[in-house]
Amino acid sequence: MVLKTFSVQEQIYTEFSGYCKENGINMSKQVEIFMQSVIAEEPKAKKEYLDKLERIRKGKFIKVNSLAERYK
């Protein structure tokens, strides 16, 4: 694994970061999956990526403000 720096608009970063936090997903992994889908030879990778995102968006999530309070 390598550490790379990218320049993105602050608003886009902030919104995507919030989206990832709200949905419990890893931002770096999402960027990696996107990159893989762009360079993939088969269009199936793009569809699989979009399908995965759609499943995540429709997922059932429990809002937890404090794990310590929730699991006493």
Secondary structure by P-SEA (a helix, b strand, c coil): cbbbbbbccaaaaaaaaaaaaaacccaaaaaaaaaaaaacccaaaaaaaaaaaaaaaabbbbbbcccccccc
